[in-house]
Structures are given as C-alpha cells and as structure tokens.
Amino acid sequence: MTTMTDTLHTVTVSPDDVSLRLDKFLARHLPDLSRSRLQSLIEQGHVSCDKQPITDANHKVKHQQQYCVEIPEIAPSHLVAQAIALDIVYEDKDLLVINKPAGLTVHPGAGNPAMTLVNALLAHCGETLSGIGGVARPGIVHRIDKDTSGLLVVAKHDTAHLALSAQLADHSL
C-alpha cells in the first residue's frame, strides 16, 4: 500500500516485496521517482522506517514494515544562465538533442563553475528544465565526458526526464 502527499510518501512492504533492496522496493512503488533519485534520498537520510533514518540503499525490507520517503523542496539554483552557442540537432516541447563538442564541460563543478553545457541550457530554456537530476544537473539525462564529443539528450520537464531515463535503462532509446 502506498499513500502520498506532495512531499511525503508512505509505503508498506507486502509479501511480494520481502527481501528486496530498499531502493528497488521504493522504485517499484514510487514510479514517478527514478531509482537514482531514490538512492540519493536514502543516502541523504530522507527515508525512514519506524522514525529511524535508513541510509543504506542495500537495506533489505521486511513484511509489514512501513517506509516514509520525504521529498525535500527543490533547492534554488545558483547557476547562472550564459549565452553559449549550442549545436541543437533536435528540439521539441519535451526534449533537446545537443551535439556536444569535445572540451565543453557538461556540469558545473569545482574546477568549472561556469561556461558549461548546463549554463548554456539555462540560457536557452530558462528555468523550465527538469529538476530530477538535481540543482547542478537540470535536464541532463545521461553523461558524457568533457573531452568526448557526441549527442546528449536533455529533458525539458520531469515527465520527459523519467521517460527518457527509463528508455536508456532498457536500451529502447
């Protein structure tokens, strides 16, 4: 059984779920959240059982246990939109396909806080990009190294992000 509010999900372990890893159990019952997002929530202490935080995604669930998943509010982005030329191969209301050149950093980080693909995407799309990947990764569905060129898929909203992630996982994209 699953009950939900905007920020709190409560899931009870059924006989079919016994001995599943916590992240797989939650992914089965909360399909709107990706498994990687659930793993992050677990690691950050946002999943509890009997009011005790569970921070290990490998934790095995037991019959009748009840798990609460608290979805924190999305942290405001401090990233700056920067007008950087993008080689857009395809774009519609749901996604973008970018031809990323070698040498362009995708995500901001300690060594590259600006002039990244994410900064360019914020300038191109505004704040509408999917937030599933977290504040530093809006819209980014998969990874590609800085020194690698190639096509990169970007989700414009959370529904597209979840669908694209599922397609990547089952190799149907």
C-alpha positions as CSV (number, residue, x, y, z in Angstrom):
1,M,0.0,0.0,0.0
2,T,1.2,3.5,-0.9
3,T,0.0,6.8,0.4
4,M,1.2,10.2,-0.8
5,T,1.2,13.9,-0.3
6,D,3.2,16.4,-2.3
7,T,6.3,15.8,0.0
8,L,5.7,12.6,1.9
9,H,5.2,9.1,0.6
10,T,4.4,6.1,2.9
11,V,4.9,2.6,1.5
12,T,4.1,-0.7,3.3
13,V,6.0,-3.9,2.5
14,S,3.8,-6.7,1.1
15,P,4.7,-10.4,0.9
16,D,5.8,-9.9,-2.7
17,D,8.3,-7.2,-1.6
18,V,10.0,-9.2,1.2
19,S,13.9,-9.1,1.0
20,L,14.0,-6.6,-1.8
21,R,16.7,-3.9,-1.6
22,L,15.2,-0.7,-0.2
23,D,15.9,1.3,-3.4
24,K,14.3,-1.4,-5.6
25,F,11.3,-1.7,-3.3
26,L,10.8,2.0,-3.4
27,A,11.3,2.2,-7.1
28,R,8.6,-0.5,-7.6
29,H,6.1,1.5,-5.6
30,L,7.0,5.1,-6.4
31,P,7.4,5.0,-10.2
32,D,7.4,8.8,-10.5
33,L,10.9,8.8,-8.8
34,S,13.9,7.4,-10.6
35,R,15.9,4.7,-8.8
36,S,19.0,7.0,-8.7
37,R,16.8,9.8,-7.2
38,L,15.6,7.4,-4.5
39,Q,19.2,6.3,-3.8
40,S,20.1,9.9,-3.3
41,L,17.2,10.4,-1.0
42,I,18.1,7.3,1.0
43,E,21.8,8.5,1.3
44,Q,20.7,11.9,2.4
45,G,18.5,10.5,5.2
46,H,15.1,11.3,3.7
47,V,13.9,7.7,4.0
48,S,12.9,6.2,7.4
49,C,11.3,3.2,9.0
50,D,9.8,3.5,12.5
51,K,11.1,7.1,12.6
52,Q,14.7,5.9,12.1
53,P,16.5,7.1,9.0
54,I,17.7,4.3,6.7
55,T,20.8,5.5,4.7
56,D,21.7,2.2,3.0
57,A,20.1,1.5,-0.3
58,N,21.0,-2.2,0.1
59,H,18.9,-2.5,3.3
60,K,16.5,-5.5,2.9
61,V,12.9,-4.8,3.5
62,K,10.7,-7.0,5.7
63,H,7.0,-7.8,5.6
64,Q,4.7,-5.2,7.0
65,Q,7.5,-2.6,7.5
66,Q,6.4,0.9,6.6
67,Y,8.8,3.3,5.0
68,C,8.4,7.0,4.7
69,V,10.0,9.0,1.9
70,E,10.2,12.7,2.4
71,I,10.8,14.7,-0.8
72,P,12.6,17.9,0.2
73,E,11.8,21.1,-1.6
74,I,13.9,21.7,-4.6
75,A,16.8,23.9,-3.7
76,P,17.1,27.1,-5.6
77,S,19.7,27.1,-8.4
78,H,22.6,29.4,-8.1
79,L,23.7,28.6,-11.6
80,V,24.0,31.5,-14.0
81,A,22.5,31.3,-17.5
82,Q,25.2,32.0,-20.0
83,A,24.6,32.6,-23.7
84,I,26.9,29.9,-25.2
85,A,26.3,28.6,-28.7
86,L,24.6,25.2,-28.8
87,D,24.6,22.8,-31.8
88,I,20.9,21.7,-31.5
89,V,20.2,18.7,-33.6
90,Y,16.6,18.3,-32.5
91,E,14.2,20.2,-30.2
92,D,10.5,19.9,-29.3
93,K,8.4,20.8,-26.3
94,D,9.8,17.8,-24.3
95,L,13.5,17.5,-25.1
96,L,16.6,18.7,-26.8
97,V,19.3,16.7,-28.5
98,I,22.6,18.6,-28.4
99,N,25.8,17.8,-30.4
100,K,28.3,18.4,-27.6
101,P,31.8,19.4,-28.8
102,A,34.9,17.9,-27.2
103,G,36.2,20.2,-24.5
104,L,32.9,21.5,-23.3
105,T,32.2,20.6,-19.6
106,V,28.7,19.4,-19.1
107,H,28.1,20.0,-15.4
108,P,29.4,22.9,-13.3
109,G,31.9,21.8,-10.6
110,A,34.8,23.0,-8.5
111,G,37.1,23.2,-11.5
112,N,34.5,24.6,-13.9
113,P,31.8,26.6,-12.1
114,A,30.7,28.4,-15.3
115,M,30.8,28.2,-19.1
116,T,29.3,24.7,-19.1
117,L,26.6,23.0,-21.1
118,V,24.2,23.4,-18.1
119,N,24.9,27.2,-18.1
120,A,24.1,27.3,-21.9
121,L,20.9,25.2,-21.4
122,L,19.7,27.6,-18.7
123,A,20.1,30.5,-21.1
124,H,18.4,28.6,-23.9
125,C,15.5,27.0,-21.9
126,G,15.2,29.2,-18.8
127,E,14.2,27.6,-15.6
128,T,11.9,25.0,-17.2
129,L,14.5,22.2,-17.4
130,S,13.8,19.0,-15.5
131,G,14.9,19.1,-11.8
132,I,15.2,15.4,-11.4
133,G,19.0,15.4,-11.8
134,G,19.4,17.9,-9.1
135,V,20.3,21.6,-8.9
136,A,23.6,21.2,-10.7
137,R,22.3,19.0,-13.5
138,P,19.0,20.4,-14.7
139,G,17.7,18.5,-17.7
140,I,20.7,16.2,-18.1
141,V,19.5,12.6,-18.7
142,H,22.8,10.9,-19.3
143,R,26.6,11.5,-19.0
144,I,29.3,12.3,-21.5
145,D,32.9,13.2,-20.6
146,K,34.3,16.7,-21.1
147,D,36.7,15.6,-23.8
148,T,34.2,13.5,-25.6
149,S,32.0,14.8,-28.4
150,G,28.6,13.4,-29.2
151,L,24.9,13.6,-28.9
152,L,23.4,14.4,-25.5
153,V,19.7,14.2,-24.6
154,V,18.2,16.9,-22.4
155,A,14.8,16.7,-20.8
156,K,12.8,19.9,-20.6
157,H,10.5,18.7,-17.8
158,D,10.4,15.9,-15.2
159,T,7.9,13.7,-17.1
160,A,10.2,13.7,-20.1
161,H,13.2,13.0,-17.8
162,L,11.7,9.9,-16.2
163,A,10.6,8.6,-19.6
164,L,14.0,9.1,-21.2
165,S,15.8,7.6,-18.2
166,A,13.6,4.5,-18.5
167,Q,14.3,4.2,-22.2
168,L,18.0,4.5,-21.6
169,A,17.8,1.8,-18.9
170,D,16.0,-0.7,-21.1
171,H,18.1,0.3,-24.2
172,S,15.0,1.3,-26.2
173,L,16.0,5.0,-26.7
